[in-house]
Amino acid sequence: MLKDFENILEKFYDYIIVIHRDDLIEIMSNYDPLLYYPVLIDLLDLLMSTEIQDFLTNALTYINLLDQSLNHCQKVLIEENPHLKLTLKEKIKARLVSLPEADGVFIKYPSCCDVNKLISFNGTVTKTCSPRLLESIQNFKCDKCSFIFGVDIDYTYRELFMKPSRCPNKDCQSDKFKLVNSEKNLKLNSKDYQEIKVQEKLDMYSAGSVPRSVVVILENDLVDCCKPGDDVTINAVVVRRWSRLVNDMRCDLDLILHANYLKVNNEDQIQINITKEKEKMFSEFWKKYEKRPLTARNIILSSYCPQLYGMYIVKLAVCLVLAGGVSRNDSSGTRVRGESHLLLVGDPGTGKSQFLKYANKIVPKSILTTGIGSSSAGLTASASREGGIWHLEAGALVLADGGICCVDEFNCMKEQEKMSMLEAMEQQSISVAKAGIVCKLRTQCSVLAACNPKGPYDSNQPVTVNLAMSSPLLSRFDIILLLLDTPNKEWDHLASTFLLEGVDLLRKNQSSECKPWDFDHLRLYLNYVKSFEPTLSRSANIVLQTYYQIQRKSDERNAARTTVRMLESLIRLSQAHAKLMMRNEVLVMDTIVAITLNECSINRTSSFGNVNILHTSFPKDAEVEYKSQVNLVLSHLGLVEILEEEIRHVEKNHEPFCSNSSSNTNMSMHNFDIISQMVGEVSSQNFTTSFKDTCEKKRKLDQSSVLEDTGNKLEESMLKKKRVYDQIRQESKQDLNSSVQVEKNFSLNSQLKSQHSVKLSQTINVNSLNFNDDDLKLDDD
């Protein structure tokens, strides 16, 4: 056995001298002999050079031999290079990297079959304790023969040291010892020690199962190299640890990992492995729809939550949040976040939770929680005490670092818990000062939240009152969408037909090439486009800058919303749309979509009219719709040159999807065109008021007509009612003419104050005031 160890030591020595000679000389040239010095050894190369077969199953023994070989090589190099100022470093350790891809090496979670084996484990750090000093060797002295011997640390027991039952001296065999405290050997016999808890990766366990965690022991240079929320790769040896022996109680046995190497993977892009074939397939898809890019985008959007009918704008906003923007560092070194936040506010049963669950399945690293079951410590970080030692445990936002955190029932959290999210959502970090532990944890994740309004939503009240949330918290959301379940006979017929029969009546004649993607295809694509880093073009800069300046000049602007934070939100949404279109440059098209979503948000500067985002279906011809939108937006912003250039670009490079334009106009009731549906200026508001008064007069007249005598006075009543209706029509036309005159005067005053207007007008059809002939008929009752 000794001969085998000697042969192995010789093989290790030959390998280290040849491969790591320069590394050892650099380490020995360092002045401080008390520092920890790791030597990274390629295990696969080592096994091929030494031809050792059982290294993985007897890892602890071979790692100790490697450490002895490193010390021996240092002594040899010092003797060979006397002219160099080399000092022996006793705290030098071998760290094994590049493990071979053998069976049982790369595992999801260690089991009892892996005891004493070298494995590689990927997970997320959930809990860390404070580093502490640990004696690796304790010296004992025999009371009988005064023989002094050392006992090494034993990780299989919680006490870490097991006192021998007999004196190692063969001539003594006494069982009485006492501990020898030597201050001289304390530095050499002590090491830094830390225990962390690592949870298996979030995408490894299925829904409904509890994620498993394992305790990992870190020593020497590995101590304090990670913090809660970090994704780590650990090469470690699986060992058993017995609990304390107590009379009449069963002894518990746990599996722990004795780490040899640890790597933090936070900077690596968290994404699914995408092959060259998949990248080629995505490129061919966009090449196929080169003339109809927005139609291709809508195919991707319709693949998200396909069980929900319509909801075009909601699906667009969620996909932009999943794609994300581009983070950057300003001149002072402060990080500007690239992750967007979205808040869905709506009545129960509008599909908010389904959007959150679908996002949780698509993103590889995601956390789904609820406001009811989450405390401030559960969302950020908490400090707990175990065995007299304080531990720092990560919350949901920290564990979702690099991914997305979905919070349902957002308004059910307490005010203190909501305030704890302010720093996490904007600065993307959490400052912890608990139980003497002061640190900063990363929370670079997107927040997708959903909540119900506080009672029936009142449009006359501010958003903060309807949602019972503070303005600073709402301002951190890039988009806030309102989903109101208002009665709509035609929309209810379309939605029920889709749910019961699986048929979209508006798109029955849809070609097979516009079929939505499956879940795996969509998941691959959304994780693939995250790696893009689009930059803003000159035209896109001008559009966003002009829109932001007009919002700031508005007299009715929301002071909490129209800040630099709104401009950063527009930039993030534009970059996210460019990513979704698989481009590396932000074009005018992306800024138009970002402005449209900003106009949809209920915390924007101006309010919009009777547009119900819940009742919006996908446009039949996305290119035609975009052409009308860009015309309205850029014309109201006064960017005539960019408008003409964009119209020429659309007419040259895009082609309409529908050959018959009339078929597209038939969908105007359900086709979403937020720009053309926004409330106009004073004329539209006056018209709305007069129309309501007209309807109220009609309702009262109908009610009174029921009480009239329908016998001999039937003909007289019909003539009287007809005269009243003629009078109502005449009053409505007069109100409309006065509204048009007020609009002209208001437009003239607006031109004197500013060249542009932030609000977009809506075309009003006079014929909508005409009543049907059936309204003139009286009930037979």
Summary of the structure (lengths in Angstrom):
residues: 781
radius of gyration: 35.7
end to end distance: 110.9
largest distance: 135.2
contacts: 2341
relative contact order: 0.07
helix: 43%
strand: 19%
